Amino acid sequence: MDWLSVQNPVLQALLATLFTWAMTGAGAALVFTFRTINRNMMDMMLGFASGVMIAASFWS
């Protein structure tokens, strides 16, 4: 982490952007790997997503 903290702020922003893009792409790739999703799993994922959005609305 020390290596990143001494870098140019523009490079830091670029690396953070690329990391965010990669994580979004990895999550979106799951859509293409699974044909069907168990109903209980879907309920858990929707519950988690709604909790994240509620938390973001309170602490942002």
Summary of the structure (lengths in Angstrom):
residues: 60
radius of gyration: 16.7
end to end distance: 25.3
largest distance: 47.1
contacts: 100
relative contact order: 0.06
helix: 82%
strand: 0%
